[in-house]
Amino acid sequence: MPHQLTDERPGLRVTRAAEPGVARSSWVRAALVVGVFALVGVGLGVLWEQVWHPSQGVVVDHQWFVADEQLRYDHEGLRNQFAGTGLFVLLGLGGGALLGGLTALLARRDEVVVLGSVTLGSVLAAVAMWQVGVHLGPADPRALALDSARGTVLPDHLELGSPGALLVWPFGALLALCTVFLLIPGRHRE
């Protein structure tokens, strides 16, 4: 016997069968949302690595320094070391907000399931973007400097300066999702 949903109001008793296909399709949509978030995270990880320009540094006594060929500190290169994290934040915030807003517009039923899938998907997207970008970028010059000769010029590696930057994906996605949910009423309330 299928599950029974009952509405117990004074003087009214309505019983209707719950449809198992509806619950299943809700979970399929949730898995699709998580998958789309993860794929977009991988794509933005590739874009993050392509757009980022590494600082150049020189090896001196098997140590890597952000310096020019005359061994003077390169102030522009030192400032550029933080550009990778800043670019990650911009791309992640934009990607999260775009996907969160689109998901809210396209999946208006089962708001709780949509909320959970967007949360999980945005966390996976942040980790995927971070790992793909780091693995596609240059190797760590500090490790390469141990086996390099004096004066060897090596590019800096792409890294995330703060693990807190991973939170921009969920922040952007949930902000856009909640904004759309609050501004546009759901189908079941229309």
SULWODA-V120061 format. One record per run of one state. SS is the DSSP state (helix for helix, strand for strand, loop for the rest). FROM is the first residue (numbers start at 1). LEN is the number of residues. Records with the same first field share a line. If there is no record, write none. Layout:
SS: FROM-LEN / FROM-LEN
//
This chain:
loop: 1-3 / 10-2 / 18-2 / 52-4 / 61-2 / 66-1 / 68-5 / 74-1 / 81-2 / 107-4 / 137-4 / 146-7 / 156-7 / 184-3 / 190-1
strand: 4-6 / 12-6 / 56-5 / 63-3 / 67-1 / 73-1 / 153-3
helix: 20-32 / 75-6 / 83-24 / 111-26 / 141-5 / 163-21 / 187-3
//
